[in-house]
Structures are given as C-alpha cells and as structure tokens.
Amino acid sequence: MLRSLVTALRTLTVLPVPGKDTETFSNSLFWFPVVGLLLGFLQAAFGHLFAWKELSAAIVVLGGIALTRGMHADGLADMADGFWGGRTKEAALRIMKDPNVGSFGAIALSGMMLLKWVAILKLLQFGTFEVIVAGVLLARWVQVLLASSLPYARSEVGTAHSFVNGAGRFHIVVTSVLTLCFLLILFHADCYALLAVIPAALAAGLLTGVLSYRKIGGVTGDVLGAGSEVTEVFVWIAGAVSSGSHHFRFFI
C-alpha cells in the first residue's frame, strides 16, 4: 500500500520520494486526497509569506504550478487546444498530444491564472486559508471521480491509461469518505462552508466530464489535469463568495 502512496506523490508532485512504484497504478488513486491535502497546506502556507496580499496570492498560484511541475496547467492548455481546435475526436486527440501550446491553450491558461489570483486574493483578505486547502484537496478528488467514471479515450496506451484502467466505484467510495473526513476537520463541521465547496467541486467535475465524454468519448491525462485546474478555481471562487457573505452578515 505504501508503494501506492509513493506513486501518488511522484505523479502529483515534484517532491522527491524514495521507494518503488506500485505495480497497479490505479491503487494510487486511493492516496490522491492525501496528496491533495498535503499540497493544499503547502499552498496555503505560501499565503502567509508576505504582508502584501497581492503578492502572496500570486505566490500561492505560482507555487501550485511549481509543486506539480505545471502538469495540470499543461493539461488544461492541451485540452483547450484540442477541444476547440479539433472538429473530430481524432483531430482533438492529435492536437492534445502536440507539446506546443496554441492560441486556445494560451487563452485558457491566462484566464485560469487570473481567476485563481483574484479568488485567492479574496480568500487571503478574509483569512479563510482552509478554503485554499479545500480547493486543492477537492481537485484531486475530482481527478479520481473522472478516472473512475469514464473510459480511457485513446486507443493506444497513454500516460493516464494505467490510472484509469482498473479504477472504479470502490475508488470513488473510499476517496469520497476520506475527502469528506478531511473537509469536516478543515471546516470544523461547518455545514455552510461545506455546502459551498463540495457542490462547486462536483459542478467542475461534471462540466469537465460531460464536455470530455461528448468530445472524445472519455478521459485522458490532459483531461484529468484540466479537471483539477477547473475544480480549484470553482472551489476558490465559491469559497470567496461564501466568505464574503459571512463577513457581510457579521458587519450588518
């Protein structure tokens, strides 16, 4: 089981991890929420670095890219290029495999980074660091949902094939229970906060999954990465709006 954790850490982070990878890569999905929680705490810690909140917000966003080797951001760019640049499934998959970033990918990346920065800036102003953690945690949970619910879209074996192959309902149940437990601890069982972040994550996962299934008939590694990026920004925006409502009611 520890080999699965090693694989999850090596897949999702740049952190140097000793040990051997698991032989069944789908088993590493059980550890995705744990790794997401770790990354979330690291990114939230970046928010404490500077008194100037605008700079701290930028460090949180850029720190997330650095900790993941930009893998998920790259997936978002590839998915945007493929889905909006390819008219057929074959064309979309071919474009997504191209390492070069096109105009659609550049627009998606710049827009996503801007939205993240604005949302994080608000969360830092409200002092709701737990929402930053929750966004990263839920993003990795959504990756499990997508990998376990949809087939692998490519006919040939790709990077994510080993994770999607063998993933199923049990992975969803285990990671959902684990994620919920982490969220209850993070928010001290605050149902109002949970009702903001969990539906936001589910909406992001559903949007990504439906769009991907309609376009290419399943998921790829790029889609899983894009789903993670979309989930983070959905959760952070929902958390910022929720936090703002709390503050507004308090001052009234």
HELIX and SHEET records of a PDB file:
HELIX    1   1 LEU A    2  LEU A   12  1                                  11    
HELIX    2   2 PHE A   25  TRP A   31  5                                   7    
HELIX    3   3 PHE A   32  PHE A   46  1                                  15    
HELIX    4   4 LYS A   53  LEU A   67  1                                  15    
HELIX    5   5 MET A   71  GLY A   85  1                                  15    
HELIX    6   6 LYS A   89  LYS A   97  1                                   9    
HELIX    7   7 SER A  103  PHE A  126  1                                  24    
HELIX    8   8 PHE A  129  SER A  149  1                                  21    
HELIX    9   9 HIS A  161  VAL A  164  1                                   4    
HELIX   10  10 ARG A  169  LEU A  186  1                                  18    
HELIX   11  11 CYS A  191  ILE A  216  1                                  26    
HELIX   12  12 GLY A  221  PHE A  251  1                                  31    
END                                                                             
